[in-house]
Amino acid sequence: MTADVSSLRTSPGKPVTHHGGFEALDEELDYIVPLSEVKGTIPDAVSGTFFRIGPGRNKIGGQEFGHWFDGDGMLHSVSFKDYGVVYRNRYVRTPKYLAETKANKIVKRSFGHNAPGGIRKNIGRLPANCANTNLVYHGGKLLALWEGGRPWQLDPATLDTIGEYDYDGKLGKFNTFSAHGKVNPRTGVYYNFGIRPSFNPKGALTGKGAIDLYKIAPSGHLVEKGSFEVDFLSFCHDFALTENYMIFFQSPIAMKSPVPWLAGLIPFDQAIAWRPELGMKIYVVRTADFQVEKVFTVDDPFVAIHFSNAWEADDGNIEVDLTRYEDFSVNEQLRNVLHSKGDTSAGRFMRYRLDLHSGTIEANEYKEALGGEFPQWDHRYTTQPTSVMYAACMMGDDSTFFDGVERIDLQTGKVKTHALGEGRYTSEAMHVAPRDEDDNQEGWLVSMVYDARDHSSEVVIFDARTLDEVAVVPLQNHVPFGFHCGYSPRSFIR
């Protein structure tokens, strides 16, 4: 089954823009792409399952959601088999998705909009869980993640929704679970966190924020919880992991006042703002006991949204690679993605060295790197020194969305780029490790690429070292622009 895309195909002479990539995919599909239709050759090492998550729809019943973060989560899986490539997609059956699908209109309060019905329908209500931001396959469970609530479990083979997941009751009703956990490949332990207001021992609000910490064993059981207090409740999307530490960059994105939001007058998105006067701190927390080891003060506050790899150097200091934004203006663009005029933000890629002895910070930019997002690396070496970072990037000043991929040599700063070509756009590319016998290989990158010229999508496999497109799998449908991806060496399709 394929969608009717004739109205979205680009006619001769019509400008090619990226906006069709935000169109909804209403159909839930299952099909096989025969190997005879694949352009190039799929490497032997790419034999597992590639996952992609993001909003499957950004409006319903003619009503646009208030923010890209409000789109209903859709999982896509691509399984590489010796007889072909199996594609499947499913919406996550959250209460928001079910209620709004049934009503064919907005009925829930979300991150970027209130529910219709005024104060009575919004006062004291949290944004609805969209399960649309990231995913993890750990402990035999596939989870769709959204940082404002608990994860949702899906069957990794069928993508059918199993239900909200609370780790056998260890995630409380008001515990959040971020979209960016990290797995230490040497131990198999999965670390994650959640943000919440801070309470004193009597249960009263302190006016500060707290970050809850979770340690999840390779079996998938949540075995340890902790928390630490921060100066204010802030938007904290990601963290960095080394062998012994979790590192949190607390950017000054905070509420102006919680009262209008709690009273149901405005959505959460309008309640938070860039507040550099609050300052910025970096918290280094021990994984052994979840106690704060060191707190750094940042002189020039900025926004750290996504982190790449991090590790402890030979001198005991910490090195962290991340994507930096100078303020939170990126949020305005995320709010208006359906109507943007080519002003998509791209971050700068930076290396931060944290001296645990002196308490000093050294920052260096990868100056040859193009502006981009979604940094990735070879996850076999998470928490250990790595020499390469990969990212989606914007190839030129006139780029309207991510129209290339780049490879950043972290030792020399040299950058290799690959332009996708007219009308082709991408987001995160996942690294796939080479087979043991191919140690001379750097591995592969797998990504979804949207082609605005005919409103279709492809699964593209790149050589990680050269960024050449070695295989292109044409899909029968477009895949809406999403946020994050995952890869498992295991194929869940028989």
MIVOVO-24633 format. One record per residue (C-alpha): residue number from 1; residue in one letter; z, y, x. Coordinates in pm, whole numbers, m for minus. Layout:
REM residues N
  pos  code      up   north    east
  NUM     a       Z       Y       X
...
//
This chain:
REM residues 494
  pos  code      up   north    east
    1     m       0       0       0
    2     t     m88     345     131
    3     a     m15     694       8
    4     d    m279     928    m133
    5     v    m316    1182     144
    6     s    m657    1323      57
    7     s    m510    1660     m45
    8     l    m340    1699     292
    9     r    m630    1609     519
   10     t    m766    1900     718
   11     s   m1103    2024     601
   12     p   m1365    2154     845
   13     g   m1273    2500     966
   14     k    m916    2479     831
   15     p    m647    2557    1092
   16     v    m455    2253    1210
   17     t     m80    2307    1173
   18     h     217    2075    1199
   19     h     355    2145     850
   20     g     212    1830     691
   21     g     464    1636     898
   22     f     739    1763     669
   23     e     572    1625     356
   24     a     764    1352     177
   25     l     685     983     206
   26     d     776     850    m137
   27     e     645     497     m86
   28     e     843     218      76
   29     l     596       5     263
   30     d     563    m330     441
   31     y     250    m423     632
   32     i     110    m563     955
   33     v    m120    m377    1191
   34     p    m340    m646    1351
   35     l    m368    m638    1729
   36     s    m740    m584    1686
   37     e    m665    m237    1546
   38     v    m439    m136    1836
   39     k    m601      95    2089
   40     g    m514     m17    2440
   41     t    m269    m294    2526
   42     i      95    m325    2423
   43     p     300    m403    2738
   44     d     475    m739    2740
   45     a     811    m565    2783
   46     v     767    m386    2450
   47     s     842    m686    2233
   48     g    1145    m582    2028
   49     t    1201    m338    1741
   50     f    1157      39    1749
   51     f    1354     232    1488
   52     r    1306     587    1366
   53     i    1527     789    1129
   54     g    1494    1125     962
   55     p    1452    1296     627
   56     g    1205    1106     412
   57     r    1185    1394     168
   58     n    1279    1761     199
   59     k    1246    1848    m168
   60     i    1262    1680    m506
   61     g    1125    1771    m849
   62     g     962    2078    m698
   63     q    1296    2202    m559
   64     e    1328    2244    m185
   65     f    1650    2143     m14
   66     g    1830    2428     157
   67     h    1802    2294     510
   68     w    1614    2027     706
   69     f    1952    1855     756
   70     d    1967    1794     377
   71     g    1666    1561     358
   72     d    1736    1208     236
   73     g    1756     958     519
   74     m    1469     716     570
   75     l    1463     434     825
   76     h    1137     314     981
   77     s    1110      m3    1185
   78     v     823    m116    1405
   79     s     842    m475    1532
   80     f     608    m585    1807
   81     k     492    m944    1756
   82     d     228   m1162    1921
   83     y      25   m1154    1598
   84     g      48    m778    1535
   85     v     280    m486    1473
   86     v     502    m499    1164
   87     y     584    m166     998
   88     r     853    m113     733
   89     n    1032     188     586
   90     r    1321     227     342
   91     y    1534     509     206
   92     v    1909     477     260
   93     r    2060     427     m85
   94     t    2335     687     m59
   95     p    2493     827    m378
   96     k    2297    1148    m315
   97     y    1966     965    m293
   98     l    2033     752    m602
   99     a    2159    1038    m819
  100     e    1882    1279    m730
  101     t    1609    1016    m753
  102     k    1726     927   m1102
  103     a    1746    1290   m1213
  104     n    1436    1399   m1015
  105     k    1617    1718    m919
  106     i    1892    1848    m693
  107     v    2235    1748    m824
  108     k    2453    1728    m511
  109     r    2605    1988    m282
  110     s    2460    1957      68
  111     f    2481    2116     412
  112     g    2235    2393     324
  113     h    2258    2435     m54
  114     n    2507    2418    m336
  115     a    2471    2195    m638
  116     p    2337    2363    m952
  117     g    2611    2456   m1195
  118     g    2800    2727   m1010
  119     i    3154    2717    m879
  120     r    3265    2436   m1110
  121     k    3017    2195    m950
  122     n    3094    2296    m590
  123     i    3455    2404    m550
  124     g    3638    2176    m308
  125     r    3338    1941    m273
  126     l    3211    1827      65
  127     p    2839    1814     148
  128     a    2678    1490      36
  129     n    2611    1229     303
  130     c    2236    1210     370
  131     a    2250     930     633
  132     n    1951    1090     803
  133     t    2033    1189    1161
  134     n    2062     898    1402
  135     l    2109     522    1416
  136     v    2279     261    1627
  137     y    2251    m116    1649
  138     h    2581    m239    1788
  139     g    2804    m538    1724
  140     g    2531    m699    1515
  141     k    2516    m408    1269
  142     l    2250    m144    1211
  143     l    2410     186    1108
  144     a    2250     507     983
  145     l    2456     804    1102
  146     w    2531    1149     963
  147     e    2809    1343    1129
  148     g    2969    1483     816
  149     g    3084    1145     687
  150     r    3095     773     751
  151     p    2797     561     861
  152     w    2583     353     627
  153     q    2495      m7     710
  154     l    2146    m152     666
  155     d    1993    m493     718
  156     p    1801    m464    1049
  157     a    1523    m696     928
  158     t    1462    m569     573
  159     l    1617    m221     607
  160     d    1788    m280     274
  161     t    2104     m73     230
  162     i    2424    m276     250
  163     g    2663      14     191
  164     e    2890     272     345
  165     y    3065     129     648
  166     d    3427     205     740
  167     y    3497     m46    1020
  168     d    3721    m263     803
  169     g    3909      37     668
  170     k    3985     190    1008
  171     l    3770     494     930
  172     g    3977     683     677
  173     k    3840     867     377
  174     f    3835    1198     564
  175     n    3733    1063     905
  176     t    3386    1172    1009
  177     f    3168     972    1245
  178     s    2921    1164    1456
  179     a    2550    1099    1481
  180     h    2575    1064    1861
  181     g    2782     779    1993
  182     k    2726     631    2337
  183     v    2732     270    2460
  184     n    2851     186    2810
  185     p    2604     m89    2910
  186     r    2844    m242    3164
  187     t    3120    m302    2909
  188     g    2929    m302    2581
  189     v    3188     m59    2440
  190     y    3058     198    2191
  191     y    3231     539    2189
  192     n    3200     786    1905
  193     f    3386    1084    1761
  194     g    3432    1299    1453
  195     i    3543    1656    1389
  196     r    3798    1777    1133
  197     p    4056    2050    1075
  198     s    4382    2009    1267
  199     f    4705    1936    1078
  200     n    5064    1965    1200
  201     p    5312    1672    1161
  202     k    5405    1800     814
  203     g    5042    1786     700
  204     a    4977    2160     697
  205     l    4662    2315     845
  206     t    4712    2466    1189
  207     g    4403    2686    1185
  208     k    4258    2491    1475
  209     g    4020    2198    1498
  210     a    4057    1838    1606
  211     i    3820    1581    1753
  212     d    3887    1220    1656
  213     l    3785     955    1908
  214     y    3678     595    1844
  215     k    3645     297    2077
  216     i    3441      10    1933
  217     a    3435    m326    2108
  218     p    3111    m517    2176
  219     s    3203    m734    1874
  220     g    3165    m427    1653
  221     h    3537    m390    1579
  222     l    3702     m49    1605
  223     v    3985    m125    1848
  224     e    4126     216    1938
  225     k    4150     563    1785
  226     g    4274     889    1931
  227     s    4239    1263    1884
  228     f    4288    1594    2060
  229     e    4316    1951    1938
  230     v    4065    2226    2011
  231     d    4097    2601    1967
  232     f    3890    2618    1649
  233     l    3691    2395    1415
  234     s    3340    2405    1554
  235     f    3003    2241    1503
  236     c    3001    1967    1769
  237     h    2693    1747    1751
  238     d    2695    1536    2067
  239     f    2894    1455    2381
  240     a    2838    1315    2730
  241     l    2976     983    2856
  242     t    3061     877    3211
  243     e    3232     559    3324
  244     n    3578     710    3274
  245     y    3534    1020    3060
  246     m    3403    1162    2734
  247     i    3290    1524    2784
  248     f    3277    1772    2495
  249     f    3116    2116    2518
  250     q    3278    2319    2240
  251     s    3022    2587    2160
  252     p    3141    2885    1952
  253     i    2971    2783    1629
  254     a    3247    2824    1374
  255     m    3332    2939    1024
  256     k    3357    3310     957
  257     s    3607    3220     684
  258     p    3649    2885     508
  259     v    3746    3045     176
  260     p    3398    3119      29
  261     w    3281    2767     116
  262     l    3593    2593     m13
  263     a    3571    2802    m330
  264     g    3218    2674    m388
  265     l    3055    3013    m349
  266     i    2828    2933     m52
  267     p    2703    2618     122
  268     f    2841    2506     457
  269     d    2534    2630     643
  270     q    2606    2988     534
  271     a    2976    2958     620
  272     i    2923    2891     991
  273     a    2793    3140    1245
  274     w    2744    3210    1614
  275     r    3078    3358    1726
  276     p    3073    3408    2104
  277     e    3395    3612    2086
  278     l    3579    3281    2034
  279     g    3478    3164    2380
  280     m    3360    2824    2495
  281     k    3543    2537    2658
  282     i    3455    2198    2802
  283     y    3701    1916    2741
  284     v    3706    1615    2973
  285     v    3883    1325    2800
  286     r    3978     993    2959
  287     t    3825     684    2794
  288     a    4123     476    2911
  289     d    4380     645    2686
  290     f    4193     929    2505
  291     q    4405    1193    2678
  292     v    4259    1525    2795
  293     e    4213    1522    3173
  294     k    4077    1873    3226
  295     v    3970    2179    3029
  296     f    3704    2416    3167
  297     t    3640    2769    3042
  298     v    3275    2876    3020
  299     d    3212    3242    3104
  300     d    2877    3268    2923
  301     p    2898    3079    2592
  302     f    2589    2887    2483
  303     v    2491    2608    2246
  304     a    2476    2251    2374
  305     i    2314    2037    2105
  306     h    2192    1723    2284
  307     f    2306    1560    2606
  308     s    2119    1338    2844
  309     n    2295    1106    3087
  310     a    2614    1194    3278
  311     w    2808    1037    3563
  312     e    3085    1080    3816
  313     a    2947    1176    4156
  314     d    3069    1031    4485
  315     d    3302    1328    4529
  316     g    3466    1254    4195
  317     n    3307    1545    4014
  318     i    3107    1508    3694
  319     e    2737    1579    3657
  320     v    2594    1633    3308
  321     d    2235    1694    3198
  322     l    2184    1869    2865
  323     t    1966    2091    2649
  324     r    2084    2453    2633
  325     y    2025    2722    2370
  326     e    2147    3077    2420
  327     d    2278    3115    2065
  328     f    2262    2951    1722
  329     s    1940    3118    1604
  330     v    1785    2771    1614
  331     n    1971    2705    1287
  332     e    1764    2967    1107
  333     q    1450    2786    1214
  334     l    1587    2448    1109
  335     r    1659    2600     769
  336     n    1300    2718     728
  337     v    1099    2430     878
  338     l     878    2397     571
  339     h     757    2755     612
  340     s     792    2828     983
  341     k     514    3028    1148
  342     g     523    2858    1483
  343     d     868    2966    1589
  344     t    1016    2623    1651
  345     s    1289    2653    1914
  346     a    1289    2459    2235
  347     g    1586    2429    2464
  348     r    1618    2466    2839
  349     f    1712    2158    3040
  350     m    2017    2211    3260
  351     r    2243    2028    3506
  352     y    2616    2109    3490
  353     r    2850    2004    3769
  354     l    3218    2001    3669
  355     d    3459    2013    3963
  356     l    3770    1831    3845
  357     h    3967    1954    4149
  358     s    3898    2327    4143
  359     g    3813    2365    3775
  360     t    3484    2539    3856
  361     i    3148    2494    3687
  362     e    2808    2500    3856
  363     a    2499    2533    3636
  364     n    2139    2479    3746
  365     e    1824    2488    3539
  366     y    1529    2251    3578
  367     k    1303    2553    3607
  368     e     972    2370    3610
  369     a    1048    2188    3286
  370     l     878    2306    2969
  371     g    1097    2401    2675
  372     g    1181    2090    2479
  373     e    1431    1869    2304
  374     f    1553    1512    2256
  375     p    1633    1425    2620
  376     q    1622    1053    2699
  377     w    1674     827    3000
  378     d    1685     461    3102
  379     h    1988     346    2902
  380     r    2057      56    3136
  381     y    2209     322    3362
  382     t    2412     519    3109
  383     t    2724     657    3288
  384     q    2555     592    3626
  385     p    2332     824    3833
  386     t    1976     841    3704
  387     s    1680    1015    3864
  388     v    1452    1079    3564
  389     m    1483    1244    3223
  390     y    1221    1236    2948
  391     a    1180    1476    2657
  392     a     955    1604    2382
  393     c     818    1943    2482
  394     m     607    2238    2372
  395     m     300    2264    2588
  396     g     221    2633    2554
  397     d     327    2969    2415
  398     d     113    2909    2107
  399     s     264    2566    2033
  400     t     415    2544    1685
  401     f     596    2213    1728
  402     f     655    1950    1996
  403     d     301    1871    2111
  404     g     372    1696    2439
  405     v     608    1477    2638
  406     e     748    1549    2981
  407     r     907    1361    3268
  408     i    1161    1554    3476
  409     d    1246    1430    3824
  410     l    1617    1508    3846
  411     q    1623    1497    4225
  412     t    1326    1719    4306
  413     g    1295    1915    3983
  414     k     926    1828    3965
  415     v     781    1783    3618
  416     k     497    1576    3482
  417     t     364    1655    3134
  418     h     128    1495    2886
  419     a     m39    1701    2614
  420     l     m92    1503    2294
  421     g    m400    1701    2198
  422     e    m502    1913    1903
  423     g    m307    1847    1586
  424     r     m79    1578    1734
  425     y     299    1624    1732
  426     t     601    1414    1823
  427     s     980    1417    1860
  428     e    1208    1174    2045
  429     a    1062     906    2271
  430     m    1275     600    2347
  431     h    1276     441    2689
  432     v    1203      67    2708
  433     a    1304    m105    3029
  434     p    1052    m308    3231
  435     r    1075    m684    3260
  436     d    1274    m809    3560
  437     e     960    m921    3738
  438     d     818    m568    3704
  439     d    1085    m383    3903
  440     n     818    m158    4049
  441     q     760     m23    3699
  442     e     961     266    3556
  443     g     931     128    3205
  444     w     777     263    2889
  445     l     832     530    2626
  446     v     780     458    2257
  447     s     741     737    2005
  448     m     598     830    1666
  449     v     313    1081    1678
  450     y     195    1272    1370
  451     d    m173    1370    1352
  452     a    m217    1675    1131
  453     r    m595    1640    1130
  454     d    m588    1344     892
  455     h    m218    1339     789
  456     s    m147    1009     958
  457     s      97     876    1215
  458     e      72     647    1514
  459     v     317     457    1728
  460     v     233     560    2084
  461     i     348     376    2397
  462     f     345     577    2719
  463     d     376     464    3078
  464     a     711     623    3168
  465     r     599     714    3519
  466     t     254     858    3450
  467     l     293     944    3079
  468     d     m47     787    3011
  469     e     m93     654    2658
  470     v    m127     280    2718
  471     a    m123     171    2353
  472     v    m169     349    2019
  473     v     m80     169    1695
  474     p    m241     339    1392
  475     l     m24     333    1079
  476     q    m147     339     720
  477     n      82     630     631
  478     h     230     940     783
  479     v     589     928     908
  480     p     775    1249     818
  481     f     914    1441    1113
  482     g    1253    1296    1197
  483     f    1541    1338    1433
  484     h    1619    1033    1644
  485     c    1504     686    1738
  486     g    1636     359    1870
  487     y    1504      47    2034
  488     s    1637    m307    2041
  489     p    1483    m573    2266
  490     r    1542    m808    1976
  491     s    1274    m848    1710
  492     f    1434    m886    1367
  493     i    1110    m997    1203
  494     r    1020   m1365    1217
//
